[in-house]
Amino acid sequence: QVQVVQSGAEVKKPGASVKVSCKTSGYTFTTYGVSWVRQAPGQGLEWMGWISTHTGKTKYAEKLQGRVTLTTDTATSTGYMELRSLRSDDTAMYYCAREAGWYNDYWGQGTLVTVSS
Amino acid sequence: QSVLTQPPSVSGAPGQRVTISCTGSSSDIGAGNDVHWYQQVPGRAPKVLIYGNSNRPSGVPDRFSGSKSGTSASLAITGLQAEDEADYYCQSYDSSLSGSYVFGTGTKVTVL
């Protein structure tokens, strides 16, 4: 069965970077893309970006351009999201999800990233 | 980057029918891009309810249905049940500039 498991919670200081992992199993990794979505406390869903696991092509949300990088490791079927120059308003639950043709069908459990001095 | 507009909240008694609207623009829904719907129970990851405007993944009850017309889409829940109390989000694709996915603002469904 398809499984998507994310790395654990992180606490970072303003200005630091964070890298969240998203390990998948139960399907051929390079057949589906990986999307990243975040949700600030009490707020709605915000799309962050998408990566093709087949070609490495990426798309990023305009507001995060230059601060976020999505990568994958096909050998371990794992996706990564790195966010740099962290600010307090980056405090959120970060989700990765399998992209099954324009929508997300399997989601990770979420990784809480807290940015605090 | 555009955003899709949803009502903040809708409510209904058990057994009733409720609908959630999702209003976009000519660059996203109106550009012919599909709309998808997600359900999120507090403290849990979102779960896909409807994909490709009106398709239900296996395991999703047929009480949930989706439709799309012009620059808008709707999610209907018939025979409302207590377990349907959750947040609901629509999603589409914005074809402007370099392209990006966009989510709706979210709707809280309360079962009275």
Interface residues (C-beta under 8 A of the other chain):
Chain A: S35 V37 G44 L45 E46 W47 W50 K59 Y60 A61 E62 K63 Y95 A97 A100 W102 Y103 N104 D105 W107 G108 Q109 G110
Chain B: Q1 N33 D34 H36 Y38 Q40 A45 P46 K47 V48 Y51 G52 P57 D87 Y89 Q91 Y93 L97 S98 G99 S100 Y101 V102 F103 G104 T105 G106
